[in-house]
Amino acid sequence: LGIEPELRPATHDVLISHCYMHDGHGAVVLGSEAAGGIKDLTVSKCLFERTDRGLRVKTRRGRGKDAVNEGITFEHIRMDEVLTPFVVNSFYFCDKDGKTDYVQSREALPVDDRTPGFGATTFCDIEATNCHAAAAYITGLPESKVTRLTFQDVHVTFAPDTEPFVPAMACGVEPMVRQGIIAQNVKVLDLQNVVIEGQDGEELQLQNVDKVVRS
């Protein structure tokens, strides 16, 4: 938009609490149009019902080097009939440039002033029941990995009558059902007391994840 970086401050020090979200694309959605980044944001004590996605953070190449999401905490949340409770998507494909080769390439591209970033994000004390697609769908950029994702005291179960659904809005993501945690391009994935019940196949499906910590 031609706005100088110093005029694009981060959204920071935000508390979202005691909210009820239902029947939409996402319950709490951060990005992707956040050129100044999002820092020190907490979502706490909320209830989500029948949304496509629950806690959803999205960005893509072109948002810029200041578009860094970090210090984000989601805590004390209950979800029911949320198709995919956790989504981190660095390949969001909406708007006229969203499906270009530059935005959607899964190859590591040079890091420059157009490259966004993901810092530490924490999901704590979250119960998600009657899910459909996947427990979590996480994709960082290969050239700018998600720094650290912490899941602590998280419990996910699937609905008895699940139907296929696309977990994230990005090119090449197919409908899926009853999948566990899918994570790509992450430096540290920290799982503390994480229980997923009823998934088909492996609980963790990892690609280009540097370190997994489980306790």
C-alpha positions as CSV (number, residue, x, y, z in Angstrom):
1,L,0.0,0.0,0.0
2,G,3.0,2.3,0.0
3,I,2.9,2.8,3.7
4,E,6.2,3.4,5.4
5,P,7.2,0.6,7.9
6,E,7.2,3.0,10.9
7,L,3.5,3.8,10.2
8,R,2.6,0.1,10.3
9,P,2.7,-0.7,14.1
10,A,2.0,-4.2,15.4
11,T,-1.4,-5.1,16.9
12,H,-0.2,-5.7,20.4
13,D,-1.3,-6.3,24.0
14,V,-4.8,-7.6,23.2
15,L,-7.0,-9.8,25.4
16,I,-10.0,-11.6,24.0
17,S,-12.0,-13.2,26.8
18,H,-15.4,-14.8,27.7
19,C,-16.6,-14.9,24.1
20,Y,-18.9,-17.3,22.3
21,M,-18.2,-17.9,18.7
22,H,-20.4,-20.1,16.5
23,D,-21.2,-21.1,12.9
24,G,-18.4,-19.4,10.8
25,H,-15.2,-20.0,8.9
26,G,-13.2,-19.6,12.1
27,A,-13.8,-18.7,15.8
28,V,-10.7,-16.5,16.4
29,V,-8.8,-15.7,13.3
30,L,-5.5,-13.7,13.1
31,G,-4.3,-12.4,9.8
32,S,-3.5,-12.6,7.1
33,E,-3.7,-8.8,6.5
34,A,-1.4,-7.8,9.3
35,A,1.6,-6.0,7.8
36,G,2.7,-4.7,11.2
37,G,2.4,-8.1,12.9
38,I,0.5,-9.3,15.9
39,K,2.3,-9.5,19.3
40,D,1.4,-10.4,22.9
41,L,-2.2,-11.4,22.2
42,T,-4.2,-13.7,24.5
43,V,-7.5,-15.5,23.9
44,S,-8.9,-16.9,27.1
45,K,-12.0,-18.5,28.5
46,C,-14.0,-18.8,25.3
47,L,-16.5,-21.3,23.8
48,F,-16.6,-22.2,20.1
49,E,-19.3,-24.3,18.4
50,R,-19.8,-25.5,14.8
51,T,-17.1,-23.4,13.2
52,D,-15.0,-24.7,10.3
53,R,-11.8,-23.9,12.2
54,G,-11.2,-22.9,15.8
55,L,-8.0,-21.0,16.5
56,R,-6.7,-19.9,13.1
57,V,-3.6,-17.9,12.4
58,K,-2.8,-17.2,8.7
59,T,-0.2,-15.3,6.6
60,R,1.6,-15.6,3.3
61,R,4.6,-14.4,1.4
62,G,4.3,-10.8,0.5
63,R,2.9,-9.6,3.8
64,G,6.3,-8.3,4.7
65,K,9.2,-8.7,7.2
66,D,7.2,-6.8,9.9
67,A,4.3,-9.2,9.6
68,V,5.5,-11.4,12.5
69,N,3.0,-13.2,14.8
70,E,4.6,-13.8,18.2
71,G,3.8,-14.0,21.9
72,I,0.3,-15.4,21.1
73,T,-1.5,-17.5,23.8
74,F,-4.7,-19.4,23.5
75,E,-5.9,-20.7,26.8
76,H,-8.9,-22.2,28.7
77,I,-11.0,-22.8,25.6
78,R,-13.7,-25.3,24.9
79,M,-14.8,-26.3,21.3
80,D,-17.6,-28.6,20.0
81,E,-18.2,-29.5,16.4
82,V,-15.3,-27.4,15.2
83,L,-14.0,-29.2,12.1
84,T,-10.3,-28.4,12.6
85,P,-9.5,-26.9,16.0
86,F,-6.0,-25.6,15.3
87,V,-4.7,-24.1,12.1
88,V,-1.5,-22.2,11.4
89,N,-1.4,-21.4,7.6
90,S,1.5,-19.6,5.9
91,F,0.0,-20.2,2.4
92,Y,-3.3,-18.5,2.7
93,F,-4.6,-18.2,-0.9
94,C,-7.4,-15.6,-0.9
95,D,-7.2,-12.2,-2.8
96,K,-6.0,-11.7,-6.3
97,D,-2.4,-12.7,-5.7
98,G,-3.0,-15.6,-3.3
99,K,-2.6,-18.4,-5.8
100,T,0.5,-17.1,-7.5
101,D,3.6,-19.4,-7.8
102,Y,5.4,-17.0,-5.4
103,V,2.9,-17.3,-2.7
104,Q,2.1,-21.0,-3.0
105,S,5.5,-22.5,-3.8
106,R,6.5,-25.2,-1.2
107,E,10.1,-24.7,-2.0
108,A,12.3,-22.5,0.2
109,L,12.6,-19.1,-1.4
110,P,15.0,-16.3,-0.5
111,V,14.2,-14.4,2.6
112,D,13.7,-10.7,1.9
113,D,11.5,-7.7,2.9
114,R,8.4,-9.6,1.7
115,T,8.9,-12.6,4.0
116,P,6.5,-12.8,7.1
117,G,7.3,-14.8,10.2
118,F,5.8,-16.8,13.0
119,G,7.2,-16.6,16.6
120,A,6.2,-18.5,19.7
121,T,2.5,-19.5,20.0
122,T,1.0,-21.4,22.9
123,F,-2.2,-23.5,23.1
124,C,-3.1,-24.3,26.8
125,D,-6.0,-26.1,28.5
126,I,-8.1,-26.7,25.4
127,E,-10.8,-29.3,24.9
128,A,-12.1,-30.0,21.4
129,T,-14.9,-32.5,20.9
130,N,-16.6,-33.9,17.8
131,C,-13.9,-32.7,15.4
132,H,-13.9,-33.9,11.7
133,A,-10.9,-33.1,9.6
134,A,-7.7,-32.9,11.7
135,A,-6.7,-32.1,15.2
136,A,-4.2,-29.5,13.9
137,Y,-3.0,-28.4,10.5
138,I,0.2,-26.4,10.7
139,T,2.3,-25.1,7.8
140,G,5.1,-22.6,8.2
141,L,7.2,-21.3,5.3
142,P,10.2,-23.5,4.6
143,E,12.5,-20.4,4.5
144,S,10.9,-18.9,7.6
145,K,9.8,-21.7,9.9
146,V,7.4,-21.3,12.8
147,T,9.7,-20.7,15.8
148,R,7.9,-22.7,18.5
149,L,4.5,-24.1,19.0
150,T,3.5,-25.3,22.4
151,F,0.4,-27.5,23.1
152,Q,-0.2,-28.0,26.8
153,D,-3.1,-29.9,28.3
154,V,-4.9,-30.3,25.0
155,H,-7.6,-33.0,24.4
156,V,-9.1,-33.7,20.9
157,T,-11.8,-36.2,20.0
158,F,-13.6,-36.8,16.7
159,A,-17.3,-37.0,15.9
160,P,-18.8,-40.4,15.3
161,D,-20.1,-39.3,11.9
162,T,-17.2,-37.3,10.5
163,E,-17.2,-35.9,7.0
164,P,-14.1,-34.9,4.8
165,F,-13.2,-31.2,5.0
166,V,-10.3,-29.0,3.8
167,P,-8.5,-27.9,7.0
168,A,-6.7,-24.9,5.6
169,M,-7.3,-22.5,2.7
170,A,-4.1,-23.1,0.7
171,C,-3.5,-24.6,-2.7
172,G,-3.0,-28.4,-2.8
173,V,-4.7,-29.0,0.6
174,E,-7.1,-31.9,0.1
175,P,-10.2,-32.7,2.2
176,M,-9.4,-35.1,5.0
177,V,-11.0,-36.8,7.9
178,R,-9.9,-38.0,11.4
179,Q,-6.3,-36.9,11.1
180,G,-4.0,-36.1,14.0
181,I,-1.5,-33.3,14.2
182,I,-0.1,-32.4,10.8
183,A,2.9,-30.1,11.1
184,Q,5.3,-28.8,8.4
185,N,8.2,-26.3,8.6
186,V,8.4,-25.8,12.4
187,K,11.5,-25.4,14.5
188,V,10.2,-26.7,17.8
189,L,6.9,-28.6,18.4
190,D,6.4,-28.9,22.2
191,L,3.6,-31.3,23.2
192,Q,2.8,-31.4,26.9
193,N,-0.1,-33.7,28.0
194,V,-1.6,-33.8,24.5
195,V,-4.2,-36.5,23.9
196,I,-5.9,-37.2,20.6
197,E,-8.5,-39.9,20.4
198,G,-10.0,-41.6,17.4
199,Q,-7.7,-40.4,14.7
200,D,-7.0,-42.6,11.6
201,G,-3.3,-43.4,11.3
202,E,-0.4,-41.7,13.1
203,E,-1.1,-39.1,15.8
204,L,1.8,-37.0,14.4
205,Q,2.5,-36.4,10.7
206,L,5.6,-34.3,10.5
207,Q,7.6,-32.7,7.7
208,N,10.6,-30.5,8.1
209,V,10.1,-30.2,11.9
210,D,13.5,-29.7,13.6
211,K,12.6,-30.8,17.2
212,V,9.7,-32.5,18.9
213,V,9.4,-32.3,22.7
214,R,6.9,-34.6,24.4
215,S,6.0,-34.8,28.1
